[in-house]
Amino acid sequence: MEKWLVTPPIVFSIMLLVCLALSRVFSLIAFKPKAKEMGEGEPYACGEDNYDHLAQPDYSNFFPFAFFFTLAHVATLIMTTVPTETLEIFVMAALYILGAVVGLIILLRN
């Protein structure tokens, strides 16, 4: 087999074409409603029409949690996978962990 055929750009292009072809085939055989039903696409909640209320979720607590999750898990990944054969690599990993701890302290200081 040719080596150039299994390089990442070629494999990506081939898979992209396969996925586009499958998407086209499945869109042709997918179920399509004949006519739009009355009330389809209208807001509805708990048995009553809901025109004056819009859902506005609050993500203010999500982003600090996502930042904590990322810092904690990447720091754990670094601690468990860093080779400790050389002192230079160990010092770099220790500095990274120190930076993660400082980030967590800043995040949790409230």
SEFIBA-17356 format. One line per field, with one value per atom (N, C-alpha, C, O, CB): atom name; x negated, y negated, z. Coordinates in nm, 4 decimals, always signed. Glycine has a CB too. Layout:
N
atom	(CA,...)
X	(X,...)
Y	(Y,...)
Z	(Z,...)
END
This chain:
110
atom	(N,CA,C,O,CB,N,CA,C,O,CB,N,CA,C,O,CB,N,CA,C,O,CB,N,CA,C,O,CB,N,CA,C,O,CB,N,CA,C,O,CB,N,CA,C,O,CB,N,CA,C,O,CB,N,CA,C,O,CB,N,CA,C,O,CB,N,CA,C,O,CB,N,CA,C,O,CB,N,CA,C,O,CB,N,CA,C,O,CB,N,CA,C,O,CB,N,CA,C,O,CB,N,CA,C,O,CB,N,CA,C,O,CB,N,CA,C,O,CB,N,CA,C,O,CB,N,CA,C,O,CB,N,CA,C,O,CB,N,CA,C,O,CB,N,CA,C,O,CB,N,CA,C,O,CB,N,CA,C,O,CB,N,CA,C,O,CB,N,CA,C,O,CB,N,CA,C,O,CB,N,CA,C,O,CB,N,CA,C,O,CB,N,CA,C,O,CB,N,CA,C,O,CB,N,CA,C,O,CB,N,CA,C,O,CB,N,CA,C,O,CB,N,CA,C,O,CB,N,CA,C,O,CB,N,CA,C,O,CB,N,CA,C,O,CB,N,CA,C,O,CB,N,CA,C,O,CB,N,CA,C,O,CB,N,CA,C,O,CB,N,CA,C,O,CB,N,CA,C,O,CB,N,CA,C,O,CB,N,CA,C,O,CB,N,CA,C,O,CB,N,CA,C,O,CB,N,CA,C,O,CB,N,CA,C,O,CB,N,CA,C,O,CB,N,CA,C,O,CB,N,CA,C,O,CB,N,CA,C,O,CB,N,CA,C,O,CB,N,CA,C,O,CB,N,CA,C,O,CB,N,CA,C,O,CB,N,CA,C,O,CB,N,CA,C,O,CB,N,CA,C,O,CB,N,CA,C,O,CB,N,CA,C,O,CB,N,CA,C,O,CB,N,CA,C,O,CB,N,CA,C,O,CB,N,CA,C,O,CB,N,CA,C,O,CB,N,CA,C,O,CB,N,CA,C,O,CB,N,CA,C,O,CB,N,CA,C,O,CB,N,CA,C,O,CB,N,CA,C,O,CB,N,CA,C,O,CB,N,CA,C,O,CB,N,CA,C,O,CB,N,CA,C,O,CB,N,CA,C,O,CB,N,CA,C,O,CB,N,CA,C,O,CB,N,CA,C,O,CB,N,CA,C,O,CB,N,CA,C,O,CB,N,CA,C,O,CB,N,CA,C,O,CB,N,CA,C,O,CB,N,CA,C,O,CB,N,CA,C,O,CB,N,CA,C,O,CB,N,CA,C,O,CB,N,CA,C,O,CB,N,CA,C,O,CB,N,CA,C,O,CB,N,CA,C,O,CB,N,CA,C,O,CB,N,CA,C,O,CB,N,CA,C,O,CB,N,CA,C,O,CB,N,CA,C,O,CB,N,CA,C,O,CB,N,CA,C,O,CB,N,CA,C,O,CB,N,CA,C,O,CB,N,CA,C,O,CB,N,CA,C,O,CB,N,CA,C,O,CB)
X	(-0.0851,+0.0000,-0.0894,-0.1948,+0.0967,-0.0459,-0.1212,-0.1179,-0.0140,-0.0652,-0.2328,-0.2384,-0.1618,-0.1063,-0.3826,-0.1573,-0.0904,+0.0603,+0.1282,-0.1213,+0.1126,+0.2562,+0.3065,+0.4243,+0.2919,+0.2197,+0.2612,+0.2123,+0.2091,+0.2108,+0.1745,+0.1376,+0.2655,+0.3705,+0.0546,+0.2585,+0.3798,+0.4614,+0.5839,+0.3422,+0.4028,+0.4886,+0.5653,+0.6807,+0.4042,+0.5019,+0.5690,+0.6804,+0.7902,+0.4679,+0.6534,+0.7551,+0.8714,+0.9875,+0.6941,+0.8403,+0.9461,+1.0324,+1.1551,+0.8857,+0.9689,+1.0442,+1.1327,+1.2479,+0.9482,+1.0795,+1.1580,+1.2776,+1.3894,+1.0700,+1.2546,+1.3639,+1.4668,+1.5864,+1.3093,+1.4206,+1.5135,+1.6036,+1.7245,+1.4373,+1.5467,+1.6270,+1.7239,+1.8381,+1.5366,+1.6792,+1.7678,+1.8843,+1.9991,+1.6895,+1.8552,+1.9615,+2.0583,+2.1790,+1.9006,+2.0072,+2.0953,+2.1838,+2.3021,+2.0141,+2.1276,+2.2073,+2.3149,+2.4293,+2.1172,+2.2790,+2.3781,+2.4868,+2.6043,+2.3101,+2.4481,+2.5468,+2.6441,+2.7645,+2.4778,+2.5929,+2.6793,+2.7741,+2.8928,+2.5949,+2.7214,+2.8051,+2.9130,+3.0291,+2.7199,+2.8771,+2.9751,+3.0770,+3.1917,+2.9049,+3.0382,+3.1362,+3.2387,+3.3521,+3.0657,+3.1995,+3.2952,+3.3971,+3.5117,+3.2211,+3.3553,+3.4469,+3.5104,+3.5863,+3.3737,+3.4800,+3.5340,+3.6825,+3.7315,+3.4566,+3.7533,+3.8957,+3.9135,+3.8458,+3.9591,+4.0040,+4.0368,+4.1884,+4.2629,+3.9859,+4.2351,+4.3796,+4.4392,+4.3753,+4.4117,+4.5629,+4.6304,+4.6681,+4.6429,+4.7558,+4.7286,+4.7713,+4.7429,+4.7366,+4.9231,+4.7262,+4.7005,+4.8303,+4.9328,+4.6400,+4.8246,+4.9424,+4.9688,+4.8786,+4.9240,+5.0946,+5.1299,+5.0595,+5.0656,+5.2830,+4.9950,+4.9263,+4.7852,+4.7167,+5.0048,+4.7403,+4.6061,+4.5038,+4.5150,+4.5868,+4.4064,+4.3055,+4.3431,+4.2640,+4.2769,+4.4620,+4.5058,+4.4607,+4.4528,+4.6600,+4.4309,+4.3916,+4.5085,+4.6231,+4.3395,+4.4792,+4.5821,+4.5209,+4.4113,+4.6400,+4.5899,+4.5371,+4.6508,+4.7388,+4.4535,+4.6511,+4.7422,+4.8888,+4.9671,+4.7116,+4.9266,+5.0664,+5.1185,+5.2393,+5.1457,+5.0335,+5.0815,+4.9853,+4.8654,+5.0976,+5.0390,+4.9555,+4.8653,+4.9057,+5.0422,+4.7465,+4.6471,+4.5815,+4.4800,+4.5412,+4.6398,+4.5869,+4.5060,+4.4210,+4.6990,+4.5304,+4.4669,+4.3440,+4.2815,+4.5661,+4.3072,+4.1918,+4.0848,+4.1129,+4.2329,+3.9657,+3.8524,+3.7565,+3.7275,+3.7801,+3.7083,+3.6114,+3.4776,+3.4238,+3.5959,+3.4251,+3.2959,+3.2100,+3.2084,+3.3113,+3.1393,+3.0591,+2.9439,+2.8928,+3.0050,+2.9052,+2.7970,+2.6724,+2.6708,+2.8367,+2.5693,+2.4446,+2.3360,+2.2193,+2.3935,+2.3712,+2.2686,+2.1958,+2.0789,+2.3314,+2.2605,+2.1923,+2.1225,+2.0406,+2.2910,+2.1526,+2.0947,+1.9475,+1.8669,+2.1715,+1.9108,+1.7751,+1.6708,+1.5650,+1.7671,+1.6938,+1.5949,+1.5825,+1.4724,+1.6328,+1.6930,+1.6873,+1.6096,+1.5295,+1.8289,+1.6324,+1.5610,+1.4120,+1.3295,+1.6180,+1.3763,+1.2355,+1.1713,+1.0598,+1.2215,+1.2412,+1.1908,+1.1715,+1.0679,+1.2870,+1.2697,+1.2627,+1.1413,+1.0676,+1.3912,+1.1211,+1.0085,+0.8766,+0.7882,+1.0159,+0.8610,+0.7349,+0.7064,+0.5945,+0.7390,+0.8059,+0.7837,+0.7495,+0.6603,+0.9069,+0.8177,+0.7935,+0.6656,+0.5971,+0.9098,+0.6321,+0.5055,+0.3884,+0.2867,+0.4989,+0.4002,+0.2938,+0.2763,+0.1636,+0.3246,+0.3854,+0.3780,+0.3138,+0.2333,+0.5171,+0.3485,+0.2886,+0.1384,+0.0619,+0.3538,+0.0955,-0.0480,-0.1182,-0.2258,-0.0708,-0.0587,-0.1232,-0.1387,-0.2384,-0.0434,-0.0427,-0.0487,-0.1278,-0.1682,+0.0888,-0.1516,-0.2191,-0.3575,-0.4257,-0.1357,-0.4019,-0.5330,-0.6436,-0.6384,-0.5458,-0.7429,-0.8538,-0.9442,-0.9685,-0.9346,-0.9929,-1.0754,-1.2213,-1.2947,-1.0218,-1.2650,-1.4037,-1.5011,-1.6090,-1.4226,-1.4652,-1.5564,-1.4997,-1.3782,-1.5821,-1.5874,-1.5485,-1.4808,-1.3892,-1.6706,-1.5248,-1.4673,-1.3186,-1.2374,-1.5436,-1.2842,-1.1437,-1.0610,-0.9488,-1.1304,-1.1163,-1.0451,-1.0217,-0.9142,-1.1226,-1.1212,-1.1070,-1.0011,-0.9206,-1.2428,-0.9997,-0.8971,-0.7575,-0.6642,-0.9232,-0.7428,-0.6131,-0.5727,-0.4561,-0.6169,-0.6687,-0.6390,-0.5958,-0.5047,-0.7624,-0.6606,-0.6197,-0.4792,-0.4010,-0.7209,-0.4486,-0.3140,-0.2105,-0.1061,-0.3052,-0.2393,-0.1464,-0.1317,-0.0213,-0.1951,-0.2404,-0.2345,-0.1442,-0.0650,-0.3769,-0.1569,-0.0692,+0.0764,+0.1640,-0.1106,+0.1039,+0.2408,+0.2952,+0.4115,+0.2478,+0.2135,+0.2566,+0.2860,+0.3849,+0.1487,+0.2004,+0.2258,+0.3565,+0.4349,+0.1082,+0.3799,+0.5067,+0.6264,+0.7278,+0.5069,+0.6163,+0.7264,+0.7484,+0.8622,+0.6997,+0.6396,+0.6531,+0.7232,+0.8108,+0.5148,+0.6850,+0.7505,+0.8987,+0.9843,+0.6804,+0.9276,+1.0668,+1.1516,+1.2670,+1.0711,+1.0953,+1.1727,+1.1604,+1.2062,+1.1310,+1.1007,+1.0777,+1.2023,+1.1985,+0.9752,+1.3107,+1.4346,+1.4848,+1.5878,+1.5423)
Y	(+0.1179,+0.0000,-0.1238,-0.1269,+0.0000,-0.2217,-0.3462,-0.4169,-0.4218,-0.4379,-0.4718,-0.5402,-0.6716,-0.7102,-0.5659,-0.7410,-0.8701,-0.8563,-0.9522,-0.9400,-0.7360,-0.7137,-0.7136,-0.7397,-0.5824,-0.6850,-0.6801,-0.8002,-0.7955,-0.5532,-0.9069,-1.0286,-1.0963,-1.0826,-1.1258,-1.1682,-1.2270,-1.3155,-1.3039,-1.3067,-1.4029,-1.4842,-1.4006,-1.4305,-1.5872,-1.2959,-1.2118,-1.1309,-1.1210,-1.1179,-1.0730,-0.9954,-1.0860,-1.0467,-0.9263,-1.2071,-1.3019,-1.3350,-1.3376,-1.4306,-1.3602,-1.3935,-1.2775,-1.2979,-1.4318,-1.1570,-1.0393,-1.0220,-0.9989,-0.9122,-1.0330,-1.0167,-1.1285,-1.1052,-1.0122,-1.2501,-1.3601,-1.3318,-1.3544,-1.4916,-1.2832,-1.2500,-1.1360,-1.1389,-1.2131,-1.0354,-0.9245,-0.9748,-0.9368,-0.8146,-1.0596,-1.1124,-1.2010,-1.1953,-1.1917,-1.2826,-1.3649,-1.2792,-1.3089,-1.4618,-1.1728,-1.0832,-1.0127,-1.0021,-0.9799,-0.9643,-0.8997,-0.9979,-0.9618,-0.8395,-1.1204,-1.2211,-1.2465,-1.2592,-1.3516,-1.2538,-1.2753,-1.1580,-1.1776,-1.2974,-1.0355,-0.9166,-0.9095,-0.8839,-0.7892,-0.9316,-0.9237,-1.0368,-1.0178,-0.9257,-1.1537,-1.2619,-1.2303,-1.2779,-1.3946,-1.1508,-1.1129,-1.0108,-1.0101,-1.0566,-0.9239,-0.8196,-0.8522,-0.7716,-0.6882,-0.9701,-1.0070,-1.0407,-1.0815,-1.1263,-1.0229,-1.0555,-1.2066,-1.2819,-0.9995,-1.2491,-1.3908,-1.4052,-1.3392,-1.4509,-1.4895,-1.5063,-1.5696,-1.6505,-1.5918,-1.5311,-1.5810,-1.7282,-1.8082,-1.4977,-1.7633,-1.9018,-1.9410,-1.8559,-1.9199,-2.0679,-2.1168,-2.1148,-2.1669,-2.2598,-2.0546,-2.0455,-2.1798,-2.2623,-1.9345,-2.2002,-2.3223,-2.3273,-2.2311,-2.3319,-2.4359,-2.4529,-2.3970,-2.4075,-2.3897,-2.3385,-2.2826,-2.3963,-2.4927,-2.1940,-2.3846,-2.4884,-2.5990,-2.6909,-2.5472,-2.5930,-2.6936,-2.6532,-2.5340,-2.7115,-2.7507,-2.7162,-2.6551,-2.6969,-2.8407,-2.5572,-2.4855,-2.4374,-2.3813,-2.3656,-2.4584,-2.4146,-2.3728,-2.4538,-2.5254,-2.2511,-2.2001,-2.2221,-2.2598,-2.2648,-2.1999,-2.2074,-2.3450,-2.3611,-2.1519,-2.4451,-2.5783,-2.6447,-2.6169,-2.6642,-2.7307,-2.8036,-2.8989,-2.9578,-2.8808,-2.9125,-2.9896,-3.0876,-3.0559,-2.8966,-3.2071,-3.3043,-3.4149,-3.4760,-3.3646,-3.4415,-3.5571,-3.5237,-3.6150,-3.6275,-3.3967,-3.3596,-3.2973,-3.2079,-3.2615,-3.3448,-3.2863,-3.2267,-3.2889,-3.3928,-3.1085,-3.0455,-3.1175,-3.1321,-2.8943,-3.1615,-3.2278,-3.1622,-3.2079,-3.3816,-3.0560,-2.9860,-3.0729,-3.1584,-2.8547,-3.0489,-3.1242,-3.0372,-2.9335,-3.1709,-3.0784,-3.0013,-3.0587,-3.0220,-2.9957,-3.1458,-3.2110,-3.1117,-3.1337,-3.3206,-3.0032,-2.9038,-2.7969,-2.7220,-2.8383,-2.7882,-2.6838,-2.7089,-2.6163,-2.6729,-2.8314,-2.8587,-2.8404,-2.7844,-2.9980,-2.8842,-2.8521,-2.7011,-2.6511,-2.9211,-2.6292,-2.4849,-2.4206,-2.3300,-2.4264,-2.4663,-2.4114,-2.4417,-2.3568,-2.4687,-2.5608,-2.5962,-2.5083,-2.4598,-2.7447,-2.4874,-2.3991,-2.2574,-2.1956,-2.3982,-2.2062,-2.0718,-2.0576,-1.9593,-2.0397,-2.1567,-2.1515,-2.1558,-2.0745,-2.2661,-2.2486,-2.2588,-2.1308,-2.0796,-2.3793,-2.0800,-1.9616,-1.8391,-1.7626,-1.9331,-1.8195,-1.6994,-1.7074,-1.6064,-1.6743,-1.8243,-1.8365,-1.8250,-1.7646,-1.9715,-1.8807,-1.8665,-1.7194,-1.6725,-1.9522,-1.6480,-1.5055,-1.4281,-1.3380,-1.4499,-1.4621,-1.3981,-1.4226,-1.3303,-1.4486,-1.5438,-1.5752,-1.4980,-1.4424,-1.7271,-1.4939,-1.4238,-1.2751,-1.2153,-1.4443,-1.2149,-1.0699,-1.0271,-0.9111,-1.0152,-1.1165,-1.0739,-1.1326,-1.0944,-1.1090,-1.2233,-1.2846,-1.1850,-1.1244,-1.4170,-1.1696,-1.0821,-1.1536,-1.2736,-1.0384,-1.0819,-1.1437,-1.1020,-1.1091,-1.1073,-1.0580,-1.0153,-1.1317,-1.1162,-0.9459,-1.2476,-1.3608,-1.4694,-1.4844,-1.4162,-1.5422,-1.6468,-1.7631,-1.8246,-1.6966,-1.7941,-1.9067,-1.8843,-1.9753,-1.9288,-1.7642,-1.7339,-1.7383,-1.7891,-1.5955,-1.6851,-1.6868,-1.8295,-1.8605,-1.6080,-1.9169,-2.0566,-2.1265,-2.2029,-2.1312,-2.1018,-2.1627,-2.1160,-2.1961,-2.1285,-1.9868,-1.9352,-1.9955,-2.0287,-1.7817,-2.0095,-2.0688,-2.2150,-2.2604,-2.0592,-2.2887,-2.4273,-2.4334,-2.5230,-2.4974,-2.3394,-2.3351,-2.3078,-2.3727,-2.2278,-2.2136,-2.1813,-2.3007,-2.3293,-2.0576,-2.3709,-2.4908,-2.5965,-2.6618,-2.5477,-2.6125,-2.7064,-2.6647,-2.7497,-2.7171,-2.5341,-2.4855,-2.5108,-2.5482,-2.3362,-2.4911,-2.5162,-2.6644,-2.7001,-2.4691,-2.7510,-2.8950,-2.9308,-3.0109,-2.9757,-2.8718,-2.8952,-2.8510,-2.9206,-2.8243,-2.7347,-2.6870,-2.7758,-2.7999,-2.5449,-2.8242,-2.9143,-3.0431,-3.0921,-2.9462,-3.0980,-3.2177,-3.1906,-3.2736,-3.2677,-3.0752,-3.0405,-3.0225,-3.0652,-2.9125,-2.9597,-2.9244,-3.0231,-2.9933,-2.7908,-3.1387,-3.2320,-3.3035,-3.3700,-3.3332,-3.2945,-3.3646,-3.3126,-3.3586,-3.3508)
Z	(+0.0000,+0.0000,+0.0000,+0.0636,+0.1229,-0.0704,-0.0765,+0.0587,+0.1245,-0.1866,+0.0998,+0.2296,+0.2290,+0.3318,+0.2689,+0.1161,+0.1113,+0.1285,+0.1650,-0.0195,+0.1019,+0.1102,+0.2549,+0.2792,+0.0431,+0.3496,+0.4899,+0.5701,+0.6930,+0.5540,+0.5017,+0.5739,+0.6241,+0.5613,+0.4825,+0.7351,+0.7933,+0.6992,+0.7009,+0.9119,+0.6174,+0.5287,+0.4264,+0.3960,+0.4554,+0.3732,+0.2745,+0.3405,+0.2857,+0.2056,+0.4574,+0.5283,+0.5689,+0.5581,+0.6530,+0.6156,+0.6515,+0.5304,+0.5401,+0.7102,+0.4168,+0.2951,+0.2511,+0.2128,+0.1816,+0.2564,+0.2176,+0.3108,+0.2648,+0.2193,+0.4414,+0.5369,+0.5246,+0.5424,+0.6786,+0.4942,+0.4734,+0.3537,+0.3607,+0.4531,+0.2453,+0.1276,+0.1560,+0.1102,+0.0107,+0.2313,+0.2673,+0.3528,+0.3299,+0.3427,+0.4505,+0.5375,+0.4596,+0.4827,+0.6540,+0.3682,+0.2866,+0.1973,+0.1807,+0.2020,+0.1394,+0.0556,+0.1375,+0.0933,-0.0130,+0.2569,+0.3429,+0.3861,+0.3929,+0.4662,+0.4149,+0.4526,+0.3385,+0.3607,+0.4932,+0.2180,+0.1018,+0.0805,+0.0545,-0.0237,+0.0916,+0.0728,+0.1791,+0.1474,+0.0758,+0.3041,+0.4119,+0.4057,+0.4465,+0.5457,+0.3559,+0.3428,+0.2345,+0.2400,+0.3112,+0.1370,+0.0325,+0.0826,+0.0378,-0.0885,+0.1762,+0.2232,+0.3579,+0.4117,+0.2330,+0.4131,+0.5440,+0.5341,+0.4287,+0.6025,+0.6459,+0.6533,+0.6456,+0.7155,+0.7836,+0.5613,+0.5500,+0.5640,+0.4915,+0.4135,+0.6550,+0.6695,+0.5447,+0.4774,+0.7926,+0.5152,+0.3947,+0.4087,+0.3187,+0.3655,+0.5220,+0.5426,+0.6872,+0.7760,+0.5087,+0.7087,+0.8437,+0.9238,+0.8796,+0.8403,+1.0413,+1.1277,+1.1956,+1.2102,+1.2337,+1.2369,+1.3071,+1.4436,+1.5201,+1.3244,+1.4728,+1.5990,+1.6008,+1.7025,+1.7060,+1.4919,+1.4881,+1.4911,+1.4154,+1.3619,+1.5770,+1.5909,+1.6869,+1.7085,+1.4590,+1.7454,+1.8417,+1.9821,+2.0117,+1.8365,+2.0694,+2.2065,+2.2836,+2.2671,+2.2800,+2.3668,+2.4417,+2.5726,+2.5725,+2.3591,+2.6836,+2.8119,+2.9035,+2.9326,+2.8772,+2.9485,+3.0508,+3.0168,+3.1040,+3.1826,+2.8943,+2.8576,+2.8261,+2.8086,+2.9636,+2.8181,+2.7848,+2.6868,+2.6865,+2.9122,+2.6059,+2.5111,+2.5881,+2.6884,+2.4076,+2.5410,+2.6140,+2.5175,+2.4556,+2.6804,+2.5049,+2.4105,+2.4769,+2.4122,+2.3328,+2.6029,+2.6648,+2.7490,+2.8030,+2.7497,+2.7619,+2.8427,+2.7531,+2.6734,+2.9558,+2.7674,+2.6956,+2.7975,+2.8997,+2.6064,+2.7704,+2.8596,+2.8472,+2.7375,+2.8271,+2.9592,+2.9608,+3.0690,+3.1834,+2.9857,+3.0332,+3.1334,+3.1823,+3.1101,+3.0763,+3.3052,+3.3682,+3.3722,+3.4385,+3.5113,+3.3025,+3.2972,+3.3878,+3.3741,+3.1547,+3.4777,+3.5597,+3.6496,+3.6813,+3.6448,+3.6917,+3.7745,+3.6914,+3.7446,+3.8687,+3.5633,+3.4794,+3.4501,+3.4585,+3.3495,+3.4162,+3.3715,+3.4813,+3.4527,+3.3177,+3.6059,+3.7100,+3.7327,+3.7561,+3.8415,+3.7261,+3.7428,+3.6280,+3.6510,+3.7511,+3.5049,+3.3894,+3.4004,+3.3668,+3.2577,+3.4465,+3.4647,+3.5716,+3.5530,+3.5025,+3.6838,+3.7895,+3.7366,+3.7610,+3.9100,+3.6648,+3.6080,+3.5166,+3.5248,+3.5306,+3.4293,+3.3364,+3.4102,+3.3830,+3.2367,+3.5032,+3.5779,+3.6567,+3.6538,+3.6735,+3.7258,+3.8092,+3.7256,+3.7624,+3.8940,+3.6152,+3.5361,+3.4542,+3.4378,+3.4449,+3.4026,+3.3295,+3.4270,+3.3930,+3.2521,+3.5453,+3.6446,+3.6839,+3.6993,+3.7695,+3.7000,+3.7308,+3.6167,+3.6403,+3.7600,+3.4945,+3.3784,+3.3743,+3.3463,+3.2501,+3.4014,+3.4024,+3.5134,+3.4912,+3.4203,+3.6330,+3.7450,+3.7186,+3.7593,+3.8724,+3.6517,+3.6326,+3.5109,+3.5028,+3.6223,+3.4155,+3.2931,+3.2733,+3.1782,+3.1769,+3.3582,+3.3372,+3.3767,+3.4837,+3.4196,+3.2893,+3.3271,+3.4270,+3.4142,+3.2022,+3.5242,+3.6287,+3.6181,+3.7167,+3.7664,+3.4988,+3.4839,+3.4952,+3.5525,+3.3510,+3.4418,+3.4465,+3.5370,+3.5505,+3.3049,+3.5967,+3.6903,+3.6179,+3.6725,+3.7677,+3.4952,+3.4218,+3.3929,+3.4090,+3.2907,+3.3506,+3.3209,+3.4484,+3.4486,+3.2533,+3.5569,+3.6840,+3.7320,+3.7833,+3.7891,+3.7161,+3.7584,+3.6732,+3.7263,+3.7479,+3.5429,+3.4570,+3.4976,+3.5023,+3.3088,+3.5269,+3.5701,+3.7046,+3.7256,+3.5798,+3.7946,+3.9255,+3.9096,+3.9789,+4.0187,+3.8188,+3.7947,+3.7337,+3.7655,+3.7019,+3.6476,+3.5906,+3.6992,+3.7039,+3.4807,+3.7845,+3.8939,+3.9867,+4.0329,+3.9732,+4.0147,+4.0979,+4.0325,+4.1005,+4.1210,+3.9010,+3.8295,+3.8384,+3.8540,+3.6829,+3.8287,+3.8406,+3.9807,+3.9959,+3.8071,+4.0822,+4.2204,+4.2401,+4.3040,+4.3212,+4.1854,+4.1958,+4.1252,+4.1762,+4.1354,+4.0083,+3.9382,+4.0184,+4.0220,+3.8059,+4.0837,+4.1680,+4.2893,+4.3297,+4.2135,+4.3472,+4.4622,+4.4203,+4.4915,+4.5235,+4.3050,+4.2548,+4.2272,+4.2577,+4.1275,+4.1699,+4.1377,+4.2635,+4.2671,+4.0539,+4.3661,+4.4858,+4.6002,+4.7105,+4.5339,+4.5789,+4.6902,+4.7348,+4.8384,+4.6519,+4.6649,+4.7034,+4.8324,+4.8816,+4.5975)
END
